[in-house]
Amino acid sequence: MTKRIVVVGAVAAGMSAASQAKRRRSDAQLVVFEKGSDISYGACGMPYNLADAERSIEDLAVLTPQQAIEERGIDLHLRHEVTHIDREARQVVVRNHDSGEDHSEPYDALILATGARPRTLERLPHMDHERSLVLRTLQDGRKLKPLLHKDARRAVILGGGYIGLEMCESLQRRGIQVTIIEKTPQILPGWHTETVARVMEELKDHEIAVHTDETVVGAEQAEDGSLAALVTSSQKIPADLVLTAVGIQPNAELAAAAGLRIGASGAIWVNQYQQTSDEMIWAAGDCCEAYHRILRKNSWLPLGTTANKQGRIAGANASGESLRFRGIVGTAGFKVFDLEVARSGLSLEEARKEGFEPVMVTIRQRSRGHSFPGGAPVYVTLFADGPSGLLLGGEIVGKDGAVLRINTLAAALAAHLNVADLQGMDLVYAPPFAPVWDPLLVAANQLIKKIGK
Ligand SMILES: Cc1cc2nc3c(=O)[nH]c(=O)nc-3n(C[C@H](O)[C@H](O)[C@H](O)COP(=O)(O)OP(=O)(O)OC[C@H]3O[C@@H](n4cnc5c(N)ncnc54)[C@H](O)[C@@H]3O)c2cc1C
């Protein structure tokens, strides 16, 4: 009998899952329901696309619906929202947003890839104005891009996380003056103060105003209805565009209503086979948790890289395989103007909360060989557990050769290496790429001195 695999959601995790399942079981029927009108687009590229007036926002689509149907053999339904899961009957209720009608669809295996949605401040006065936007979906990008072509001059970005920082560069490249408002005492909450200091310097050099410890009260509208200002508890900032980037929350309600286990983070609980608490339902991507290799338990760090990997595994397993998701170590990176910023592992605060006794160093070393042109300082913050020497995490920031160095640390963290293992690593030395003592090795040397082992 033909196996019927139903997938809910058609972006990174959903389309990875559907494509993988179809590839492994060409005889299976792959039915995908997506409540929006777009599939498989690269949201991660949106800040760079928006920065470029010449590029169409449609360039971000990785796969068209037609390609998914004709080339991958997927039975794709756009503007179809799954509103209910009947686990006993193994069927879902689907609402067709064009006809407004509901119908039931049976499944043998179900994959939830419902993603996440942005937190908004729409309940505050005038924050629902048409020039007060969020950036999550391709549709959000379609709304924002024409405003940048037209008359936006002064923008306020709410949130000093990586999306807010990437967008401040994009908007400034479009000739827009940018102010960042952050609720907590520092931008990049959870990152180390040394890294934050470098990012703040970069923002200052590019004339980006940053106000931390500020609470948004609402927006202000001019008499003609245009957006006039963003108002915080302490000041009014003139603005004709407001971009809210204050975090996201998992779309886990469908799973919760079906009685599936929800993790402590609020996202869907899964095991390493991407199975939910119902063995015939898998989940992948931003809607669910991920196994964390350092914590040895689940956590929620929603990123595209994880969504693709988990989607692949959920798709393979729903089609009969038994593949295990190896887990994350919390690796992330981004660029703000000329500065590369990356981290991997736990934050100091997380490490302490988990009962470790972190010892930390920050070092500065050149990115390339002595006096080789093009080099720049690289700052490495590295920390390990004092009693055991186990590596716990680190951050790297600099204008040359910073982000990709984090991959060495990510591999060391995934392998549960200690700081002495890192110190002894055979890393490349070649003047165009690295000095004889790579910045990571210098940091490991210093950390060993401090730990005393
Ligand atoms: C500006 C920006 C920059 C980013 N940069 C990076 C980066 O550099 N690196 C990185 O790793 N990640 C990055 N990310 C994060 C990355 O884009 C997400 O982690 C990824 O999109 C998650 O994919 P997903 O498929 O799990 O969820 P989503 O992309 O949220 O897709 C879920 C889909 O499910 C649909 N859906 C939800 N509920 C239902 C339902 N009941 N029925 C039918 N359909 C439903 C939704 O309409 C949506 O289309 C960035 C994100 C943004 C917004």
The ligand as an ORCA input file, in Angstrom:
! r2SCAN-3c Opt
* xyz 0 1
  C      16.187     38.000      8.532
  C      16.571     36.601      8.947
  C      17.899     36.213      8.873
  C      18.271     34.922      9.261
  N      19.590     34.563      9.173
  C      19.957     33.294      9.511
  C      21.313     32.875      9.359
  O      22.191     33.651      8.924
  N      21.628     31.604      9.712
  C      20.690     30.708     10.176
  O      21.036     29.551     10.452
  N      19.390     31.087     10.313
  C      19.003     32.345     10.009
  N      17.685     32.720     10.116
  C      16.692     31.753     10.681
  C      16.088     30.856      9.614
  O      15.562     31.608      8.578
  C      15.011     29.984     10.259
  O      15.619     29.236     11.281
  C      14.342     29.043      9.265
  O      13.583     29.752      8.339
  C      13.417     28.050      9.978
  O      12.783     27.264      9.045
  P      11.474     26.439      9.399
  O      11.095     25.707      8.163
  O      11.676     25.672     10.645
  O      10.371     27.527      9.792
  P       9.698     28.735      9.007
  O      10.678     29.389      8.111
  O       9.059     29.568     10.076
  O       8.565     28.060      8.116
  C       7.448     27.464      8.689
  C       6.316     27.474      7.671
  O       5.226     26.738      8.205
  C       4.012     27.358      7.832
  N       2.976     26.954      8.790
  C       2.938     27.217     10.130
  N       1.841     26.662     10.680
  C       1.175     26.052      9.685
  C      -0.038     25.302      9.639
  N      -0.743     25.072     10.739
  N      -0.453     24.823      8.446
  C       0.273     25.040      7.316
  N       1.423     25.735      7.313
  C       1.874     26.230      8.474
  C       4.337     28.834      7.898
  O       3.425     29.577      7.103
  C       5.773     28.877      7.387
  O       5.788     29.131      5.996
  C      17.285     34.014      9.725
  C      15.946     34.406      9.804
  C      15.581     35.677      9.411
  C      14.125     36.077      9.485
*
